[in-house]
């Protein structure tokens, strides 16, 4: 991990300064954000989405435990490792409370440079692990999506071939019998429903806040438009989406244009797939 963002929370400016000086010695490119106002800490964390948070325990207005509690409630911040710093001797019950609340690690004041760097390195290893796991899940989801698209396409080719068979081999019957048409349509509906349900379930597990963030910006998106956004977030091409949804490439292109207009991208050169990464 080459670039990290650290949020430092402490009501004492001298403590913040000391931590910042230590962070500047890290081998990583470190973007440091700090605040001595604990009541603003949660808002800052939500906006900045830091890689790691270092917070004091004892602060007026809002203490470290309360900050962690709020951050762990929100899906956008609940995975951020939080290191707690304290100058007070902690009891085993204090430590138990902090760990149960969601603290990743502790460091005592006065802060030792070697110890803090060790704690940060440990936290970064955890972040790297989760990032690698997430990337693996994304690749698996994309692979499964494309496999399902191939299954769906194969079934449609079977339907077409069946119709052609009846056309060529039944002199008096040029159409597929109604009961076979009905069975084929039902199978198609089941396949379509299963593909989307499986895809959406895994998609939401990986991109937990995608729909929430998307709808906060554009609450009028229809169900089909939200699905298109999900496919774009997976970086699927127009051709891939066409195969998966059994719509023509032209239909997907038109849907993309309409979506761009709804998202306020009309007249801009911003790539729609890249735009979805913002959510």
Helices and strands as residue ranges (DSSP letters): E 3-9, H 13-23, E 29-35, H 38-48, E 52-56, H 64-73, E 81-86, H 92-101, E 105-108, H 113-169, H 178-206, H 210-217, H 223-233, H 238-245, H 249-262, H 272-276
